[in-house]
Amino acid sequence: MTGPVLAVDQGTSGTKALVICPERGVIGTGFAAVRPRHLPGGLVEADPAELYDSVVEAGTRALAQAGEPVVALGLANQGETVLAWDPATGRALTDALVWQDRRAESVCAELAEHAEELRQLTGLPLDPYFAAPKMAWIRRHLTAEGVVTTSDAWLVHRLTGAYVTDAATAGRTQLLDLDRAQWSPRALERYGLSDERLPDVVDNAGFVGTTTAFGTGIPLTALVVDQQAALLAQRITAPGGAKCTYGTGAFLLAHTGDTPRRGTSGLVSCVAWRLGGHTSYCLDGQVYTAASAVRWLTDLGVIRGAADLDTVGGAVPDSGGVTFVPALAGLAAPWWRGDLRGSLTGLGLDTGPGHLVRALCEGLAAQVVLLAEAAAADLGDALDVLRVDGGLTRSALLMQTQADLLQRPVEVSALPDATALGVGALARLGAEPGLSLADALPDWKPAAVYEPRVSPEEAAERLGRFRAAVTALLDGTPA
């Protein structure tokens, strides 16, 4: 079965859709914005209807631009965004609690004594970032009706009537037995969710159902988490390499082969994908604020947008002694301190916009370096290369800073929409079961390669300043 596929990436701030032809590449694109609500106390909500409508709108636009039928549909999702809904009608019963939402900290505090047991079972640390604490919070505070799931299960049900989630998304809940890639009765018991009717866990490629949401019937043949889709599109299908996606947050994933690595670094161990019943695993590290930190700097009037990073930051030779820990939504891996706030230190009367921009780029890059070091520690070997994608990779200043601090080459993907291309490859695989994974994936070549331009000693000194600023944050806030 050859022909174009429709790949839909339902993200935090919008939904991107591509129509991808195996011979001609991308022949249609569509986008629909999503506007999550940021409320006091670290609450982040989205209107579920807006999520679903954005999928239909973006997909319809991409299909209209392509002007030809597709043979399959693939859907990527945000991973840890959850809601309660009525399986009889498909009606949402609550708002969607977005992955950044922190309200389930109370649930995590109650389960603190079981944190290590849950990490061993599921590969995930106890943190409200993941789905299970939010699911338990919804059950305790909002509704006991219907089912409570990650957003993908609701979207798929609305599209096809099926009640499923994929193995990679299930691995982001803290309810999946990591070794067996099945729901864990013990984890469900710990969260008080034993009586829940959970969706079936399916492979990332395979027939799920047929949707008529875009007009004619299209088979849905792929489901995946956004970051795992990007890992696939970057052709990192074996240990040794890592990718980092710079989106709303920054997400570093390193492939670990067919066994999960439960290291001590603070990284997350999770399912990369399950194909043909065979599970591959990865290590995952998160920076909660990347593009959202750039937006913050924009809202303050320091820059007019991400396009200004290079021009404003390029006006000065360095950060002028300013250190920025951009923990504007808390610190994720490897610290898991969502309660912390960011810090900006070393300010003087001579500090200008360029220094702040450089300090932000250095703070983002330093966090990614610490994630890469943690992954190398857990794998027992240094990473060969870092492949990067996402909107902020257009900043030469940020990418050069990344290479300098990492002391490794940084390969910028020529694929601007890696997540959509990854789920498109899975959709093709699901529609053509005889196809190999390598043949389904897009060709990969870097648009640019950034080599380190500073000495290891200078990189270590700059990283040391950042580590000291993080330590000051950790020491200054009661745990």
Rosetta blueprint (number, residue, H / E / L):
1 M L
2 T L
3 G L
4 P L
5 V E
6 L E
7 A E
8 V E
9 D E
10 Q E
11 G L
12 T L
13 S L
14 G E
15 T E
16 K E
17 A E
18 L E
19 V E
20 I E
21 C E
22 P L
23 E L
24 R L
25 G E
26 V E
27 I E
28 G E
29 T E
30 G E
31 F E
32 A E
33 A E
34 V L
35 R L
36 P L
37 R E
38 H E
39 L E
40 P L
41 G L
42 G L
43 L E
44 V E
45 E E
46 A E
47 D L
48 P H
49 A H
50 E H
51 L H
52 Y H
53 D H
54 S H
55 V H
56 V H
57 E H
58 A H
59 G H
60 T H
61 R H
62 A H
63 L H
64 A H
65 Q H
66 A H
67 G L
68 E L
69 P L
70 V L
71 V L
72 A E
73 L E
74 G E
75 L E
76 A E
77 N E
78 Q L
79 G L
80 E L
81 T L
82 V E
83 L E
84 A E
85 W E
86 D L
87 P L
88 A L
89 T L
90 G L
91 R L
92 A E
93 L L
94 T L
95 D L
96 A E
97 L E
98 V L
99 W L
100 Q L
101 D L
102 R L
103 R L
104 A L
105 E H
106 S H
107 V H
108 C H
109 A H
110 E H
111 L L
112 A H
113 E H
114 H H
115 A H
116 E H
117 E H
118 L H
119 R H
120 Q H
121 L H
122 T H
123 G L
124 L L
125 P L
126 L L
127 D L
128 P L
129 Y L
130 F L
131 A H
132 A H
133 P H
134 K H
135 M H
136 A H
137 W H
138 I H
139 R H
140 R H
141 H H
142 L L
143 T L
144 A L
145 E L
146 G L
147 V E
148 V E
149 T E
150 T E
151 S H
152 D H
153 A H
154 W H
155 L H
156 V H
157 H H
158 R H
159 L H
160 T H
161 G L
162 A L
163 Y L
164 V E
165 T E
166 D E
167 A H
168 A H
169 T H
170 A H
171 G L
172 R L
173 T L
174 Q L
175 L L
176 L E
177 D E
178 L L
179 D L
180 R L
181 A L
182 Q E
183 W E
184 S L
185 P H
186 R H
187 A H
188 L H
189 E H
190 R H
191 Y L
192 G L
193 L L
194 S L
195 D L
196 E L
197 R L
198 L L
199 P L
200 D E
201 V E
202 V E
203 D L
204 N L
205 A E
206 G E
207 F E
208 V E
209 G E
210 T E
211 T E
212 T L
213 A L
214 F L
215 G L
216 T L
217 G L
218 I E
219 P E
220 L E
221 T E
222 A E
223 L E
224 V E
225 V E
226 D H
227 Q H
228 Q H
229 A H
230 A H
231 L H
232 L H
233 A H
234 Q L
235 R L
236 I L
237 T L
238 A L
239 P L
240 G L
241 G E
242 A E
243 K E
244 C E
245 T E
246 Y E
247 G L
248 T L
249 G L
250 A E
251 F E
252 L E
253 L E
254 A E
255 H E
256 T E
257 G E
258 D L
259 T L
260 P L
261 R L
262 R L
263 G L
264 T L
265 S L
266 G L
267 L L
268 V E
269 S E
270 C E
271 V E
272 A E
273 W E
274 R E
275 L E
276 G L
277 G L
278 H E
279 T E
280 S E
281 Y E
282 C E
283 L E
284 D E
285 G E
286 Q E
287 V E
288 Y L
289 T L
290 A L
291 A H
292 S H
293 A H
294 V H
295 R H
296 W H
297 L H
298 T H
299 D H
300 L L
301 G L
302 V L
303 I L
304 R L
305 G L
306 A H
307 A H
308 D H
309 L H
310 D H
311 T H
312 V H
313 G H
314 G L
315 A L
316 V L
317 P L
318 D L
319 S L
320 G L
321 G L
322 V L
323 T E
324 F E
325 V E
326 P L
327 A L
328 L L
329 A L
330 G L
331 L E
332 A L
333 A L
334 P L
335 W L
336 W L
337 R E
338 G L
339 D L
340 L L
341 R L
342 G L
343 S E
344 L E
345 T E
346 G L
347 L L
348 G L
349 L L
350 D L
351 T L
352 G L
353 P H
354 G H
355 H H
356 L H
357 V H
358 R H
359 A H
360 L H
361 C H
362 E H
363 G H
364 L H
365 A H
366 A H
367 Q H
368 V H
369 V H
370 L H
371 L H
372 A H
373 E H
374 A H
375 A H
376 A H
377 A H
378 D H
379 L H
380 G L
381 D L
382 A L
383 L L
384 D L
385 V E
386 L E
387 R E
388 V E
389 D E
390 G L
391 G H
392 L H
393 T H
394 R H
395 S L
396 A H
397 L H
398 L H
399 M H
400 Q H
401 T H
402 Q H
403 A H
404 D H
405 L H
406 L H
407 Q L
408 R L
409 P L
410 V E
411 E E
412 V E
413 S E
414 A L
415 L L
416 P L
417 D L
418 A H
419 T H
420 A H
421 L H
422 G H
423 V H
424 G H
425 A H
426 L H
427 A H
428 R H
429 L H
430 G H
431 A H
432 E L
433 P L
434 G L
435 L L
436 S L
437 L H
438 A H
439 D H
440 A H
441 L L
442 P L
443 D L
444 W L
445 K L
446 P E
447 A E
448 A E
449 V E
450 Y E
451 E L
452 P L
453 R L
454 V L
455 S L
456 P H
457 E H
458 E H
459 A H
460 A H
461 E H
462 R H
463 L H
464 G H
465 R H
466 F H
467 R H
468 A H
469 A H
470 V H
471 T H
472 A H
473 L H
474 L H
475 D H
476 G H
477 T L
478 P L
479 A L
